Amino acid sequence: MMRVAIVFSALLGLSNAFSIAAVPAKSSLRASAVSMAEIGDTGVAFDKVAREWRCKYTAGPSGGPGDSASLKECQALLKEFLPKLKALPKAEITRQVCGGCLDFKVSIVQPLEEHGAWAGQNYNPLEEEFVAKLKAIKGVSQVETQEITFVSM
């Protein structure tokens, strides 16, 4: 089956050197013309994309995460936004916390089509509001966003 080229550069905020080509499913019980996307001709295919929101929080008085006021506030912020995030079409929400490097990360994972629709809105209004509130938390630094591709292997 012929590959259909789809350039997501503008949609995903990626550089012009990074293009994605749709790859037809090899076999599927569902009738679907395209189920995966491929990064150029690299063989790196994926079917889901995540928007990640991340920051560094500060350790608590003990030197760890267990009594970190900023981690507690990051978690409260996520709890506030969780119903809105779960309302996004086919969204899976994950939270990652590292006690060693003091990372707090939220990933909103969606299938390609649903993610593309949200990306087309610049992830707003949710991202703008969440990031602003995250930056306002005392002890939080290095607030960043990123897109990441996912595939189960």
N, C-alpha and C positions, 0 to 999 in steps of 0.2 A: 504494500500500500504506500502511496506517495506521502511524504512528509509535508505537512502544512506549516509554513514558516509564520511564526507569530513573534513580533518584536514587542517585548514588555518593557523596554528601556524607560520610556516616559512613565508608564503606569507604575512600575516598581521603583522608580528613582535610581535606576542602575546606570552605569556608564555606557556609552555607545559601543564599547568593546564587548559588552556582555549581552548577547542576544539569546533568546530562548526559542527553540523550535518545538512544536507540538509533535508528539509521537503517538501513533495509533496503538490501541491496545492489541496485544498479540492474540489473546483469546479472552472472551468475556461472555458471561451469560446475559448481560444487559446490552441493549443496543446503544452503543456509544461510539461516535466517530473518533473522539480524542479523549484519552483518560490520563495521559501523562504529558509532561513538557520536558524538553531536553535542553541543556545549556549548550548551545551551538552543536558541534559534532563531537563533544567530549565523551559521550556515553553516560553522562551524569543526568539521569532522569529523575523526575519527582512528580508527585501528585498533590502535594499540599505545600502551602506557604504559611509561615508564621510571621507575625509582627511582634518583635520583642521590645519591651520597655525595661530598662535596667538602670541600676545605680549602685553606688557603694554606700553602705551605712556604717556608722561608727560603733565600735565595741562598747559594751557597758563597763561599769566600774570594775567588774571582775576581769576585764580584758577579753571577754568572749561575747557571743551573741545572746546568751541566756537572759541577760539583764540590760540589753540594749534598748534604750528609749527610742532611737531612730528606727530600729527594726520593728518595734512594736507599732510605731506610727505608719510605717510602710505597709504592714499587714492590715492595719485598720483601713487604710486608703484602698487597698485591694478589695477588702470586704465590702466597702462602700460601692465600688464600681462593678463588683462581680455580677449582680443581676443584669446590668446593662451589657456587659461583655458576653454573658451567656445568651443574651437575646440576639446577638449577631448570628446570621445564618450559618448553621452547621459548625459553629465555633467550639473548639475544645480549648479550655483555659488551663495552663499549667503555671505553677509558681516554683521557682528554684531559689534556694537560699544556701550560701556557702558560709560556714562559720569560720573558715580559715582565711579566705580572701575578702570576706565581708561583702559578698555580692547578694543583691536582691533582684530577681528577674521575673518578669511576667511574660509569658508567651501566649499569643492568641493564634491558634492554628486553625486554618480553614482549607477546604479544597480549593483548587485553582480558581474556579469561576466565582465562588463566593468571595474569596480574598480579593480578586480583581475588582469586584464592585466596591468593596470597602476602600481599597487602595485608590480607586478613582475619586473618592471623596477626601483624599489626603488623611484618611483614618480619623476624620473628625465627625462630630465634635468630641468624641471620647478621648483621643490621644492628646489633643491640645490641653484639655482640662486636667487629665490625669498627670501629664508631665509637669504642668504648672504647679499642681498641688504637691507632687513629689519633690520638686525643687525647693518648695517652701518649708519642707521638713528640716528642722535643725539637726545637723549631723550628716545629712545626705549630700553626696557629691557625685560627680561624673555621671550625671543623668544623660542617657543616650537611648536612641532607638535604632533598630536594625531589622532587616528582612532576612529570613533564613528559609531555605527549602527543606522539605521533609519527604521521606519515602520509607515505608516499611520494607525491610529486606529479610 
